[in-house]
């Protein structure tokens, strides 16, 4: 009986999300799951329990901008990690899913980073190669979270097609996914991991380690890093951009072999704040450079 119910619900989900995609002409970055009465702590426990039912593992949680009214929950699953590692390059960044929680008085607004959006942006052509497996992972996430909130409404009407995500640039001459910023080149992978871990433990330059995934055999390490510096971190740019896209955080630093890189801020911010206007973009024109400086600091 339970299996029959799950199959039926999966069919409903497939139909429902197809309507959203076709209606908007593409994929949206975030879904609003709903606004619930209670506290962040209450819903953190509920979300973690719901995800565990579908065998997802929590890799980290934190309060962006050191704000107790904000929380991001980062999670993954073994099959997702396996696929993103096989995709190569910086595909492992698509292996981390995120949920945002915003406390307002006695209510919590809950949002989900759209898995498909990340898959096409970060996995590029491999998103099609593993389309069936990735679709199932995405459905499992949504099935798990339907008991938390069942609205699944896009935050904004603007969307990007699969091809637009794979080729995304905010402006013609802006960097794309392939134009990663190399912040440090180490003598070895091991030295890189040791240096980054040491600096994150010391919270150098106002950083905070949200999660860390190290794959020694593949010589790949992924770090999710909170940016707590008041002048150039999350408190600064979230105030200018708004908090509804909270699940875009934390910022990633990836080490492959002996090279540590980040996505360029001129790519990453417009990707997740896809409704960004030129005037809003100008407000954060220093932020990409600030983040690059921070990432260089924790790799020295």
N, C-alpha and C positions, 0 to 999 in steps of 0.2 A: 504493500500500500504506500509506504513512504517513498519508494523508488518511483512509483507512478506519479505521485504528487510532485516530486522534484522535476521529473521530465516535463510535466504539464506546465509548471512554473517557469522552467527554462524556455519553453516554447513561447510563453507570454512575454518573457523578457526579450527574446529575440525580436518578436513583433514590435514591442514597445520601443526599443532602441533603434530599430530600423526606421520607425516613423520620425524619431528625433533627427536622425542623420539625414533622411531624405527631405525633411521639412526645412532644414537649415542649409542644405547643400554641402555639408561637410561635418567635421568633428569639432566639438567645443572642448575647451581646456578643462573646465570644472563643472561638476554637478552640485547643485544645492540639494542635499538630502532632506532638509527640513529644519525647522526651529522647534526645539523641545524645551519643556520646562525642567529646570534642574541646574546642576553644576557641571563644570568641565570634568571634575574628578569622577562624578557619577557616570557620565557618558564615556569617559576613557575606559573604565572597567567594562561597560557594556560592549563597546566596540572591540576591545581586545578579546573578550569572550566569544563574540560573534565570529571574528576572524579565525580564531582557534578551531571553531567547528569545521572550517573548510581547510584546515591545516596550514594556515598562514602564520608566520612568525613575526613578532614585533622586533625590529632591529634597533629602534630608538624612539624616544619621545622628548620633546623640549618645549619651552615657552619662548617663541621668537621675541626679540627685542627685550628679553627678560620681563615680559608682561604676563602676569598671572592670569589675565583674561584671554590669552591666546595660547593655543597648543597645536602642535603638529605631531601626528602619529605616523611613523614610517614602518612599513612592513614588506615582507616578501614571502616567497615559497620556493622550495627546492627546484621544482620544474621550471619556474620562471628564471631562477639563477642559471640553471643548466642551459636554457635556450639563449639567454643574453650573453653568456660566456662564449657559446659556440658562434654567436654572431660576430665576435671579434671586434677589433678597434676599440671604441669606447661604448660599445653596446651594453655593457654591464650596468650603465647608468639607468637603463630602462628596467632594470631588475628591482628597483625600489619604488613602491607605491606609497601614496601619502593621503592622509585625511587631515583636514583643518577644522579646528573648533574655536569659535569666538563666543565668549561670555558677554551677554548684555543683560544687566540686571539679573533677573532670575530665569533667563532663558539661554540656550546654547544653540548657535547656528552651526550646522555641520555641513561640510563640503568634502567632495571627493575629487581628487585629480583623476581625470578620465584616462583609464589605462590605454585605450586605443590611440589617444592623442600622443602619449609618450612613446608608444611603440613605433609609430611611423616617424616621429621626430628623431628619435635616438637610434632605432634599429635600421632605419633607412630601408634598403631593398630587402633585407632579411625579414622585415615585418611581413612581407608577402610569402616568403619561404616557409615561415612558421605560423601562418595565419590561423589555421585550425586550432593549434595548441594555444595560441595567444588569445583567441576568441573565447576558448573555454576558461582560461584563467580569468579573463575579464568578467565573464558571466558568474564565475564562482565568487568573485569579489562582490559583485552587485547582489547576488543571492544572499550572501552572508550579511550584507548591510541593510537589506530591506526591512529587517526588524528594528533597525535603528531609526530609519527615516525612509519613506517611500515616495518622496516627491520626484527626485531625480530630474530637477529642472535646471536647464542651462542658466548660468549667472548672466550671460550676455547673449545677444542674438548673433553676433559675428562668429564665424566658424572658418575652418580651413579644410580643404580636401586632403586626401591622403598624399597626393602628389605635391600640393602646396606645402604640406608639413615637411616632406622629404627634401624640398628645395627651399625651405623658408629663409628669407632675408627681409628685414623690416624695410630697408631701402636697398636700391640696386647695388650700391657699393658697400653695403654693410657686410660684416662677416656672416658666414653660415655655420652649420654644424661642423663641417670639415675644417673650419678655420680656428681650431683650438689654440689657446694661448699657452705656450710653454713657460712655466714659471720657474722651473729648476731642472737641471740635469745632474744626477748623482753619479757616483762611481759605480754603484750597484743598486739593485732593487732592494736588497736588505738594508743598505745604508739609508735609502729613501724612506722606507717604512719606519725605521728607528728614529730618524730625524723628525718626521711628521708627528709620530706618536709622542715624542718628548715635548715638542712645542705645543701640541694640543693639550697635553697633561698640564703644562704650565699656563695654559690659556693665553698664550702669547698674542699680542695685538687684539685682545678682546674676543678671541675665538672660543668656541665651545664645541666639543665633539659630540654629535648627535648619534652617529653610527660609524662603524668601521667594518669593512669586509676585506679580508686578505686571502688571496688564493696563491699560495707560495709556488705551487707547481706550475701555474700559468704566469707567474710574476705579474700579477695584477692586484692592485689594492684600490678600494673606493672608500672615500671619506665623505660623510655628510657633515657640513660645518656651519654652526650657528655663528652669526656675526653680531657680536654684542657691543661693539664700539658705538657710543652714542652719536658721535659726529659723522661717521661714515658707514655705519652698519644698518641693521634692519630697522631700528627705531627711526632712522633718517628717511630711508626710502619707502617704508610702509606708510609713513605719515603723508608722503606725497602721492603714493599710488593707491592707497586704500588697502584694507585688510581682507576683502572678500576672496582674493586669490592667494590666501595664506598657504595653501597646500603646495604652492610652488617651491616652498622652502623645505629643507635647508639647501644651501649652495653646495655643489659637488666639487671635489678635488680628486682626480684620478691619477694613479701611478701605474704606468705600463713599462715593464723592464726598468730602465733607470730614468725615465722622463715623467715629470709631474706636469699635468696640464689641467686647465679649466676651460669651460665654455666661455666665450667672450660675452661680456655683459650686454653688448649691443645686439647680440643674438638672443641670449637667454631671457632677458627682461621682456622684450616684445613678444617672444614666443609664448610666455605664460600670461602676460598682460596683453592679450591679442587685440583688445579694444583700445590700446594705447593711442592717444592723439599726439600730434607733433608737439603741442604745447606741454603735454605731460612728459613726453620723451625728453624735452629740453630741461625739465626740472631735475632730472636725474642724470644729466650729461656727465657729471663727475663720478657717479657711482661705479661704472665699470672699471675705471682706473683705481678707485679706492679699493675695490674687491681684489683686483690684481695685485696691488701693493700688499694687502693683507695676506694673500696666498703666498706671495714671495717671502713674506716675513716668517711664515710657519714652515717653510721648506729650507730655511737657512740654518 
